[in-house]
């Protein structure tokens, strides 16, 4: 069929996105992540994935949708889904950023299909492989902002998207008869908001038939109404620690590396030394070349990676931190939270900066708060994860109005009906169903 078709396999009613856009035999798939369901996640850290059956299990558990022509016949085993070998489609996959709800299942795609990630995203993935001592499952192909990638008759041009994860991107997809823009995850309240608005000016010059947009904050459960800019958070931490003679502790997500860089700058401004766990320090150096000292964790087993870090990085002893807590801003992750017991009886302020546990109300989040309370420290958290990582409704309206697409599909939201775009027709496609795109209108096939 020499017409553009669109299939939203995942994303029209919840977190996690998989989108396919096809023209004739050419196809691009945008993102390939699992749904974000922390309260019902099977792989909870206790349940172990079966390596030989990881593709089949993921399909049966609906971690990945039933996309034909993407998985090898060997991995599918006896599942009745068209394999890569039996498909005539010319497919390429483009990942908007390295948050797991957008890319966690990309390693299961047949090795013959290219998977494109921004060069910074690949550097982050390589660093994560090192710190977790895991061999990479597949090769990724780098893309660069504003440089078009051709997939048969389809052209894909990546644009900068302001999100906490390095290399975050949106994609302008041009087929012979239609132009589609997929936003990826977006926001306009970070320290890079001016760059984000300027980038919008660039790609909005194109006549867009269909906009597929991150609408996370249209759900009242995911948007608190608290309009906090990223700089406000750093200013609050600065004010809280400026005249404080105790220890400052921050909890960040290891994929949001830009925030690590800001914390180092904040520590300098406070006259403190930022001290990271070895894995976070390695990731920060891999992305930005910033080398910070580390504090050593009391683990019985010392992996090869940590052994190398111990030999090459300045180590701040716990005894030194105990003696002069006012000199340090310490990064600590949830998995190593018991290491904070070595710093008991010190005055402290703990800032939860959207690290793990990611969701308030979970068991893990309660454990975090309980440990901090037992140590007698102040606990400070900010607006919820969704509000921080995704654009506020007011900015979202401006984004949609600026692009002025014929039609809009809301993704990454549990309440897409709340989007209500004023200058575009909103469609509510059924997940896994293919639609014909003509003159910006979706029609069922």
C-alpha angles and dihedrals in degrees: 000000000000092000134094116259129189128203121181100200092175137006110056094102112023146359119316128058138222117164129175123198117184139183116184104313096338118098137177121195117204114210127342111209140141122250115269103239107147095172095054103026111141095204093060098154092272100063108072122219116238105234098204091048100034096118096046092045092048091052093047091047089048092237084133126028125240098268111169122227096020106093129059119253090238092057093045091055106177098348113126096234126119110260128221089253092056096046127095093197120121098219136184127174125216121197117206095202143333101266106124097240087064104039114009094112098044092100089065093062115107110272092236091065113083115234113201123207129167112266091249090052091053090050089052092049091050091051091049089052090053097048092046091043092232127146112236111258095211144357121265126207118224124233128190132215115271093006112119121228116204121215105182105292094349123091122202121193118185122216131192114268119193106235130134092252117085117252095020111171148178121212133227105205116195122189125177091268108023145039120214130182121201111193100201108204111330140186137167103197103077129100086268096055094119090056090048093054091047090051089052088056089057103052095033088070087077119087102245121202097186130021117197104194141187104246100170096136094055086086113084089212090059100041119058094191088242107135101205120162118213092244089056088063094052090046090052092051090048092052092046095051101032096095097016116119095197135078125292118212127188130192115204137168113256092226094054094076096160088067090054089057091051091051091055090052090047092052090052090050090052093048090245131123117243109226119190137188110260096255094050091046091053093049092049092051092046092055104034107012090242113145116202130176119256136220118224120244122221098240122151092217119053110200121213092256094055090045090058091046090052090056097047108032134071109254122209107210117228088235090061092049090050091051096049109019091158089067097062144068105196128203115212130174127211094246089059097039094122088066086074088070087076087066098052121141091033121115107250146172119207118203117196103209100183094287125139126331084056100187129060115229097036122121091250093053090053090050090052092052091045094053092048090049092050088055089052094239130143113254120212126182128169138210112327124278095258094053093048097046099039134055121270117248093252091054091043090058091051090048093053094044092050094053091045095196122183091236138014134206118193116216136175092041137106090208106043091156088071092066094085099177111207099208103033139057111250119219126198105204123192112247114254094016122119119229132191114234114213124165090341094307125116118224127185117247 
